[in-house]
Amino acid sequence: MADNRPIGVFDSGLGGLTVLKELEKVLPKESFVYFGDTGRVPYGSRSNETIISYARQDENFLLSKGVKYIVAACGTVSAVAADTAKDLPVPFMGVVENSVKAAVAATKNNRIGVIGTSATINNGAHKRKILELLPTATVTTADCPLFVPLVEEGFSAEDDIVVLEVARRYLAPMVEAGVDTLILGCTHYPILLGAIKKIMGQGVTLINMGNSTALAVKEELKALNMISEEESATKEFYVSDITAGFAKVSEILLGEKICDVNLVDINKYEGSSNRD
Ligand code: DGL
């Protein structure tokens, strides 16, 4: 039986639109409700306690929209706050697990790199999971805090000297360690793919967490008999602040203009009342 209810996708802001883009590619008949916490972004420099309480509110909001499944598109939430999903009444997927599986499958020399926000890298979730699956792996990690604002300012061209210089500095430990596989552990990094490829070299496999997660969501929906058969799937966008840069940044990240966006008072979604 088909399940045409929407899939809920959330992120600390608009970065999760890169994950939504991948989900739409592999699940064309699904409807989506996207929530971006634009009023409280970034999460990547906040404490674990704050990230966990924000993630719970974001999930509660999506539940109030009647979603059948929740995807935490945010690398930081997936690394730090995946436990908030334990009492959800719907299936949940973060972006860490499947990017790790894809990296472990791709590496030939067992040297894997992970880049993400400071909170993601300090948490170490990727490294722990890589070592569970591949105990002989050498894992090199680095936080790249300037990548997010660069992308949001529209600095992303692969020949942009500012981007290339920042990438060269951040990625130096990866090049030095000889990683053959690099997990792009943050929503914004796929936009910098060209520049990252230039620094890392063609021989290094770059793992796009949106793509690996979208394929896993599809598999799980199939297994649960929850795939939609909707011919006219819809997309709804909600944010906690409509910022001046909204139109520009959302177009950079999604690759299309968002014409209709709704404002949410996210603080109203405290607690666990709708988790039964
Ligand atoms: N969406 C965040 C992530 O993927 C990046 C932006 C932030 O720091 O909130 O980790």
Residues whose N, C-alpha, C, O or C-beta is under 5 A from the ligand:
A	BS01	DGL	D11 S12 G15 V41 P42 Y43 G44 S45 A73 C74 G75 T76 T117 V148 G185 C186 T187
